[in-house]
Amino acid sequence: MNVLMFGWEFPPNISGGLGTACKGIVNGLSAFDDIHVLFVVPKLLGNEKTSRFELIDAEKVASTEKIVLTEYSHAQTTLEVSSRLLPYDNPEEFSKQKHFSTGEMKQSVSEHNPHKFHFSGKYGPDLFDEINNYALVAQTIAEKHQFDLIHVHDWLTFPAGISARQISGKPLVAHVHSTDFDRSGGKINPRIYNIEKQGFEQADSIITVSNRIKQRLVDDYGIQANKITTVYNAIDPQLQTNTTKKRKKSEDKIVTFLGRITIQKGPEYFMEVARLVLQRMKNVRFIMAGNGDMMAHMVELCARYGISDKFRFAGFLKGNEINEVLQMSDIFIMPSVSEPFGIVPLEAMQAKVPVIISRQSGVSELIRNVIKTDFWDIQAMADAIHGIIGHRSLSKTMAFEGNQEVNRLNWNMAAGNIRDVYFNTI
């Protein structure tokens, strides 16, 4: 089976977890002899590594082909672009107003000359223009390649998948890593909601990364449950290259938050927990790694609580930087208010770090050897931190059992479930 897959980024050129997840999925699928993936991104930088799959550069296609398009009607809509539009943990913020095209598909006889479309492949101020143009170029890609099924990831690529489906008539699988309800804390942008809903309705099958997101699609988008399959994310075993704890300059225990500093991730609850813990224990330090629209408020809150000497804002981290922080951490905490899945807890468990997560996270459905609390229960989280630090045997058991558990979660297993969705769809 040939699969035409549309993504937005691909490692090492990533701004968050979506690209990492896509790489894991494609690598897992490539292990099956009967699956061949054509993975499309808006722009390749030349340093991407592939194994048994093919990477397609949409910008290159746009620059070398005359494209006769079936395109979106140009009903211009003004939209304020903000960080909550981004999938997973992304540090880039948007505050400019942009115009983008929306509406129903209609026939167009216009030809676009080569070099018409240029893509940054990032989440810049022209994001909506790029999404629209990506959908246009997707039609030419669909016409020039042989494939049996289309697979798209999140709302960024839904228009491209719909375009390819209309040109080819091939079935469409929509993979949902997050929704605007999760990214916005419930304050949805109706334009993003409409893009998502159209993608869900047009898809022949839907994959969600947790049952939490599956129920979201049923309740808030009116999608039939029998159309949706949950396939949990996994982790790359190659990330476990160094499990030796780094030596710290201080004997203080380190509690780490790593994620986008926005309402979805619950950074204010982490700050409240830090305040409670430091009232009882003095040998603890806290790290908040990431960027986001709540950063300034967190810095202000830290100063107001008088805990700045015990707090470090590490900024946005990726790759080896994440591993280094986890290696020096004694506890990882993810107090997310609404988390579709959450890959970082798996990375922490892989690094043999005891983990505390909110019950409002999709990953809580999957893993057992962690402490789970409600995101709002700051006292329970503070008690959990106190217990782990105060009882070495508990800390060692959580680190060992968590590591053993997460090492059984691999992308080949997830890819096998995705493959089943493919064959049940065509």
Buried (B, 14 or more C-beta within 10 A) or exposed (E): BBBBBBBBBBBBBBBBBBBBBBBBBBBBBBBBEEBBBBBBBBBBEEEBEBEBBEBBBBBEBBBEBEBBBBBBEEEEEEBEBBBBBBBBBBBBBBEEEBEBBBEEBEEBEEEBEEEBBBBEBBBBBBBBBBBBBBBBBBBBBBEEBEBBBBBBBBBBBBBBBBBBBBBBEBBBBBBBBBBBBBBBBEEBBEBBBBBBBBBBBBBBBBBBBBBBBBBBBBEBBEBEEEBBBBBBBBBBBEBBEEEEBEEBEEEBBBBBBBBBBBBBBBBBBBBBBBBBBBEEBEEBBBBBBBBBBBBEBBBEBBEEBEBEEBBBBBEBBBEEBBBBBBBBBBBBBBBBBBBBBBBBBBBBBBBBBBBBBBBBBBBBBBBEBBBBBBBBBBEBBBBBBBEBBEEEEBBEBBBEBBBEBBBEBBBBEBBBBBBEBBEEBE
